[in-house]
Amino acid sequence: MSALTVHDFLLDGGDLEGSIRRVRRFLANNLLVRYARVEIVPELCCHAGEPRFHERLNLAQAANRRALDDLCRELRQAGCRSLEDLTTLEQGYRSKLLHTMTHLLDGFFGIDSALYDLDEGCHQLTPSRQRRIAEQPDQCWLIRAQGSTPDGSGFEHFRGDHARDLPTGG
């Protein structure tokens, strides 16, 4: 079967169709995150002028925070308690946890990205994005994409279920 990954993309766009095209193009051209199939869930797409936008945005932000919290907890359980401990971190699963954490912090899109701002290249709301949401709500879109990959022994097995509270549509 296939593994399902859920992403909410935040981006500027004149309309739903154009915003969906941008998300599809981004995913099609991404060199590291590849999906066999990408499904856009139109009923879970909205612009900032719609009442459900902020609730959906908050859920996606919480999923990103939960991912970081879970990864930090796993590193602590593995004995990493201070920055100095990172210098002796063995390569393997634990270093992959740290690697995933840095991607979520530095804005690098990955399979753990529940919310990703396509224009800002980050996982958080920047002050400029907050202004655009307030000043041009009908131009700021949240697009739900679900990617599926064939089951395999790839990096997807490191992924937690951080996006578990995000609706999958239907």
C-alpha positions in Angstrom: 0.0 0.0 0.0 1.2 3.6 0.5 2.1 6.0 3.3 0.2 9.2 3.4 1.8 12.5 4.3 -0.2 15.7 4.9 1.0 19.2 4.2 -0.7 22.6 4.5 1.0 25.2 2.2 0.6 28.9 2.9 1.1 31.1 -0.1 0.1 34.3 -1.9 -2.3 33.7 -4.8 -5.0 35.4 -6.8 -7.3 32.4 -6.7 -7.6 28.8 -5.7 -6.6 27.2 -9.0 -3.5 29.3 -9.4 -2.4 28.5 -5.8 -3.0 24.8 -6.4 -0.8 25.0 -9.5 2.0 26.6 -7.5 1.9 23.9 -4.9 1.8 21.1 -7.5 4.8 22.7 -9.3 6.7 23.0 -6.0 6.2 19.4 -5.1 6.9 18.2 -8.6 10.2 20.1 -8.7 11.3 19.3 -5.1 14.5 17.2 -5.3 14.4 15.6 -1.9 10.7 15.0 -1.1 9.1 12.9 -3.9 5.6 11.5 -3.9 4.3 8.9 -6.3 0.9 10.7 -6.1 -0.1 14.1 -4.8 -3.8 14.8 -4.0 -5.0 18.3 -3.4 -8.0 18.4 -1.1 -10.1 21.3 -2.3 -12.6 21.2 0.6 -9.7 21.8 3.0 -8.2 24.7 0.9 -9.2 28.3 1.9 -8.0 31.9 1.9 -7.5 34.0 5.0 -10.9 35.8 4.5 -12.7 32.5 5.2 -13.9 31.8 8.7 -12.1 28.4 8.9 -8.7 29.7 7.8 -7.3 30.6 11.2 -8.5 27.4 12.9 -6.8 25.4 10.1 -3.7 27.5 10.3 -3.5 27.1 14.1 -3.8 23.3 13.8 -1.0 23.1 11.2 1.2 25.4 13.3 0.5 23.1 16.3 1.5 20.1 14.3 4.9 21.7 13.5 5.4 22.5 17.2 4.4 19.0 18.2 6.9 17.6 15.7 9.7 19.6 17.3 8.6 18.7 20.8 8.5 15.0 19.9 12.0 15.1 18.3 13.4 17.0 21.3 11.9 14.5 23.7 13.4 11.6 21.7 16.8 13.2 21.8 16.6 13.8 25.5 15.6 10.1 26.1 18.7 9.2 24.1 20.8 11.1 26.6 21.3 14.4 24.8 20.7 17.0 27.5 22.9 19.9 26.4 24.5 21.5 23.3 27.8 19.9 24.2 26.2 16.5 24.0 25.6 17.1 20.3 29.3 16.9 19.6 29.3 13.2 20.6 26.0 12.3 19.0 26.5 9.1 17.0 25.5 9.0 13.4 22.4 7.1 12.8 18.8 7.4 14.1 19.7 10.1 16.7 21.6 12.3 14.2 18.6 11.9 11.8 16.4 13.3 14.6 18.6 16.3 14.9 18.7 16.7 11.2 14.9 16.7 10.9 14.7 19.3 13.8 17.1 21.6 12.0 15.0 21.4 8.8 11.9 22.4 10.8 13.7 25.3 12.3 15.6 26.5 9.2 12.7 26.4 6.8 13.8 23.4 4.7 10.7 21.6 3.4 10.5 17.9 4.4 8.1 15.1 5.1 7.6 16.4 8.6 6.4 19.8 7.4 2.8 20.1 8.5 2.7 23.8 7.6 5.1 25.3 5.1 5.0 28.9 3.8 5.9 28.6 0.2 6.7 32.3 -0.3 8.6 32.8 2.9 10.4 29.4 2.8 9.6 28.7 6.5 7.5 26.7 8.9 6.4 29.7 11.0 4.4 32.8 10.5 6.7 35.7 9.7 5.8 39.3 10.5 5.4 40.0 6.8 3.1 37.0 6.3 1.0 38.2 9.3 0.7 41.6 7.7 -0.4 40.1 4.3 -3.0 38.0 6.0 -4.4 41.0 7.8 -4.2 43.4 4.8 -5.0 41.1 1.9 -6.8 38.1 3.3 -8.3 36.9 0.0 -4.7 36.7 -1.4 -3.3 34.4 1.3 -4.1 30.8 0.7 -3.9 27.6 2.7 -3.7 24.6 0.3 -4.0 21.1 1.6 -1.8 18.5 -0.2 -1.6 14.8 0.6 1.4 12.9 -0.8 1.6 9.2 -1.0 4.6 7.0 -1.5 4.9 3.3 -2.0 5.8 1.5 1.3 9.5 1.0 1.6 12.4 1.2 3.9 13.0 4.9 3.4 13.3 8.0 5.6 9.5 8.1 6.0 10.0 5.6 8.9 11.6 8.3 11.0 8.5 10.4 10.7 6.2 10.6 13.7 2.5 11.2 13.4 2.8 14.9 14.1 0.1 15.8 11.7 -2.4 13.4 13.3 -4.9 16.2 14.2 -5.1 17.6 10.7 -8.2 16.5 8.8 -7.5 14.5 5.6 -10.7 15.5 3.8 -13.4 13.5 2.2 
